[in-house]
Amino acid sequence: MTMNEIINKDIKEILESDIINWSRFQNSNILITGANGMLPSYLVFTLLELNKRNMNVNVYALVRNREKAENIFQNLLNDQYLHLIVQDVAEPIHIENQIDYVIHAASQASPKYYGIDPVGTINANVLGTINTLKLACDKKVKGYLYFSSGDVNGIVPPEKFPFKESDYGYIDVLNVRSCYAESKRMGENLCVAYHQQYDVPTKIVRIFHTFGPSMTMNDGRVFGDFCKNIANGEDIVMNSDGSAVRLFCYVTDAIVAYLKVLLDGDEAQAYNVANLKGESSVYELAKTLVDLYPEKKLKVVRNLNSQTEASKMRSSLIKAIPDCSKIEDLGWSSKISIKEGFRRTIESLKKYKTNNESI
């Protein structure tokens, strides 16, 4: 999805954050893996926007799919500060120039891949992490940020809510869906190991449910399906009872948190990043989205007898409430409500539908 006025507004909002010392990125070369994804693409947009302040920031955007990247970054292809690297992150990475920061965000985070490509999921999280850490070590980077997941905590018992980064629950390692959580755990331990042995300044963010205009709408995650339904003027059809509770964080809040951890987080430490004010059951979220557009006269329909392959790979976790005091101690707090965030997301989708782009 290319930039539009909503994404442009989001980027400006991120850059208005007063908890980040943006000057620390001056004259920096930054590698971002998985740059076609929602969160890393926002990082690319944000960091390149700094050049309007004469910051001289070069972004090396590593992607697997050139065509997709040229669509997402079509307005930036002639930007001298954007350097596309087309390869699999699971292959060794060679960059001649100095790299000052690495943000390893490449990952198959969609449930639909866990069943059909569990090995590829593991490769990005383990081999990709090794390759980016090796590069960070060779380049003696100022900072390395690893995108982990709240899934690494496993199914934490409710009596531990809100759970800290050091609280862990059950993960069934013989369930293929665990390819994601287990490989993310391994990635975190690799970060700790490279910090211990080679003094790489690794930082880790544990990402909980995050959404925004540039997210993929057909990757098996229900909130993406819901947004697509609304944008297309369709009823929301649920394949579950919708009782699972999630915390939904809008992309602008998330990006500020990640960059804050990159610059000021403690090394070899993990930080939960979630919007504690954005708690909603899946059913409540569906109702909220329908209610945002009463003129469409849409409704929420439960179809418990229909399950797609993607829905079978969704988490069995009913509720997870993390403790975010570590990131809050750095000065971060979420600003965007569920309603405002999803309104922006759906309006952005509607613009692409108007322009005959596929959603």
Long-range contacts (C-beta under 8 A, 24 or more apart in sequence): 1-71, 1-72, 1-213, 1-214, 1-348, 1-352, 1-357, 2-71, 2-72, 2-73, 2-74, 2-75, 3-45, 3-75, 4-213, 4-348, 4-351, 4-352, 6-213, 6-344, 6-347, 6-348, 6-351, 7-42, 7-45, 7-213, 7-214, 7-348, 10-42, 10-212, 10-213, 10-251, 10-252, 10-344, 11-42, 11-45, 11-46, 11-49, 12-49, 13-252, 14-42, 14-46, 14-252, 14-255, 14-256, 15-46, 15-49, 15-50, 17-256, 19-256, 19-260, 19-330, 19-331, 19-332, 20-256, 20-259, 20-260, 20-263, 21-263, 22-50, 22-53, 22-55, 23-55, 24-263, 25-50, 25-55, 25-57, 25-101, 26-55, 26-56, 26-57, 27-55, 27-56, 27-57, 28-56, 28-57, 28-58, 28-100, 28-101, 28-142, 29-57, 29-58, 29-60, 29-97, 29-98, 29-99, 29-100, 29-101, 30-57, 30-58, 30-59, 30-60, 30-99, 30-100, 30-101, 30-102, 30-103, 31-60, 31-62, 31-93, 31-95, 31-99, 31-101, 31-102, 31-103, 31-132, 31-135, 32-59, 32-60, 32-61, 32-62, 32-103, 32-105, 33-62, 33-89, 33-102, 33-103, 33-104, 33-105, 33-106, 33-128, 33-132, 34-62, 34-63, 34-89, 34-104, 34-105, 34-106, 34-107, 34-124, 34-147, 35-61, 35-62, 35-63, 35-69, 35-105, 36-63, 36-64, 36-65, 36-68, 36-69, 36-72, 37-105, 37-106, 37-107, 37-109, 37-216, 38-210, 38-211, 38-212, 38-214, 38-215, 38-216, 38-251, 39-105, 39-147, 39-207, 39-210, 39-251, 39-254, 39-255, 39-258, 40-103, 40-105, 40-106, 41-72, 41-73, 41-214, 42-212, 42-214, 42-251, 42-252, 42-255, 43-103, 43-105, 43-255, 43-258, 43-259, 44-73, 44-76, 44-82, 45-76, 46-255, 46-259, 48-76, 48-79, 48-81, 48-82, 51-79, 51-81, 56-81, 57-81, 58-83, 58-97, 59-83, 60-85, 60-95, 60-99, 61-85, 62-86, 62-87, 62-89, 62-93, 62-106, 64-88, 64-89, 72-214, 88-123, 89-124, 89-127, 89-128, 89-131, 89-132, 90-120, 90-123, 90-124, 90-127, 90-128, 90-131, 91-131, 92-131, 92-134, 93-131, 93-132, 93-134, 93-135, 95-135, 95-139, 98-139, 99-135, 99-136, 99-139, 99-141, 100-139, 100-141, 100-142, 100-143, 101-141, 101-142, 101-143, 101-144, 101-145, 101-262, 102-132, 102-135, 102-136, 102-141, 102-143, 102-144, 102-145, 103-144, 103-145, 103-147, 103-258, 103-262, 104-128, 104-129, 104-132, 104-144, 104-145, 104-146, 104-147, 104-187, 105-147, 107-147, 107-184, 108-180, 109-149, 109-180, 110-216, 110-219, 110-220, 110-221, 110-310, 111-177, 111-219, 111-220, 111-221, 111-310, 111-311, 111-313, 111-314, 111-315, 112-219, 112-220, 112-309, 112-310, 112-313, 114-176, 114-177, 114-179, 114-180, 114-313, 115-176, 115-177, 115-309, 115-312, 115-313, 116-309, 118-176, 118-179, 119-179, 121-179, 121-180, 121-183, 122-179, 122-182, 122-183, 124-183, 125-180, 125-183, 125-184, 125-186, 125-187, 126-183, 126-186, 126-187, 126-190, 129-186, 129-187, 129-190, 129-191, 130-190, 133-190, 133-191, 133-194, 133-200, 133-202, 136-194, 136-200, 136-202, 137-194, 137-198, 137-200, 141-200, 141-201, 142-201, 143-201, 143-203, 143-262, 143-263, 144-191, 144-200, 144-201, 144-202, 144-203, 145-202, 145-203, 145-204, 145-205, 145-258, 145-261, 145-262, 146-187, 146-188, 146-191, 146-202, 146-203, 146-204, 146-205, 147-205, 147-207, 147-258, 148-184, 148-187, 148-188, 148-204, 148-205, 148-206, 148-207, 148-270, 149-180, 149-181, 149-184, 149-206, 149-207, 149-208, 150-206, 150-207, 150-208, 150-272, 150-274, 150-320, 150-322, 151-180, 151-181, 151-184, 151-315, 152-181, 152-184, 152-185, 152-188, 152-206, 153-206, 153-320, 153-322, 154-181, 155-316, 155-317, 156-320, 158-319, 161-319, 161-320, 161-321, 162-276, 162-321, 162-322, 162-323, 162-324, 163-320, 163-321, 163-322, 163-323, 164-272, 164-322, 164-323, 164-325, 164-326, 165-206, 165-269, 165-270, 165-271, 165-272, 165-322, 165-323, 165-326, 177-313, 177-315, 188-270, 191-268, 192-268, 195-267, 195-268, 196-268, 201-267, 202-267, 202-268, 203-261, 203-262, 203-265, 203-266, 203-267, 203-268, 203-269, 203-271, 204-261, 204-268, 204-269, 204-270, 204-271, 205-257, 205-258, 205-261, 205-270, 205-271, 205-273, 206-270, 206-271, 206-272, 206-273, 206-322, 207-254, 207-273, 208-246, 208-247, 208-249, 208-272, 208-273, 208-274, 208-275, 208-320, 208-322, 209-246, 209-247, 209-248, 209-249, 209-274, 210-248, 210-249, 210-250, 210-251, 210-254, 210-273, 211-248, 211-249, 211-250, 211-251, 211-341, 211-342, 211-345, 212-250, 212-251, 212-252, 212-254, 212-341, 212-344, 212-345, 213-251, 213-344, 213-345, 213-348, 213-349, 214-251, 214-348, 215-251, 215-345, 217-349, 217-359, 219-310, 220-308, 220-310, 220-311, 220-313, 220-314, 221-314, 222-282, 222-311, 222-314, 223-248, 223-282, 223-285, 223-342, 226-285, 226-286, 226-289, 227-289, 227-342, 227-345, 227-346, 227-349, 228-349, 228-359, 229-289, 229-298, 230-289, 230-290, 230-292, 230-293, 230-296, 230-298, 230-346, 231-346, 231-349, 231-350, 231-353, 231-359, 232-353, 232-359, 233-296, 233-298, 234-298, 235-298, 235-299, 235-300, 235-301, 236-286, 236-289, 236-290, 236-298, 236-299, 236-300, 236-301, 237-301, 237-302, 237-303, 237-306, 238-282, 238-283, 238-286, 238-300, 238-301, 238-302, 238-303, 239-303, 239-304, 239-306, 239-307, 239-308, 239-311, 240-282, 240-302, 240-304, 240-311, 241-283, 241-302, 241-304, 242-281, 242-282, 242-283, 242-284, 242-286, 242-302, 243-281, 243-282, 243-283, 243-318, 244-281, 244-282, 244-315, 244-317, 244-318, 244-319, 245-279, 245-280, 245-281, 245-282, 245-318, 245-319, 245-320, 246-279, 246-280, 246-281, 246-282, 246-285, 246-320, 247-274, 247-275, 247-276, 247-278, 247-279, 247-320, 247-321, 247-322, 248-275, 248-278, 248-280, 248-285, 248-338, 248-341, 248-342, 249-273, 249-274, 249-275, 249-278, 249-334, 250-275, 250-278, 250-334, 250-336, 250-340, 250-341, 250-344, 251-341, 252-335, 252-336, 253-334, 253-335, 253-336, 256-332, 257-327, 257-332, 260-327, 260-330, 260-331, 260-332, 261-327, 261-330, 264-330, 265-330, 269-326, 271-326, 271-327, 271-330, 272-322, 272-323, 272-324, 272-326, 272-327, 273-324, 273-327, 274-322, 274-324, 275-334, 275-336, 275-338, 276-321, 276-324, 276-334, 277-334, 277-337, 278-334, 278-337, 278-338, 278-341, 279-321, 280-338, 285-338, 285-342, 288-338, 288-339, 288-342, 289-342, 289-346, 292-339, 292-342, 292-343, 292-346, 293-346
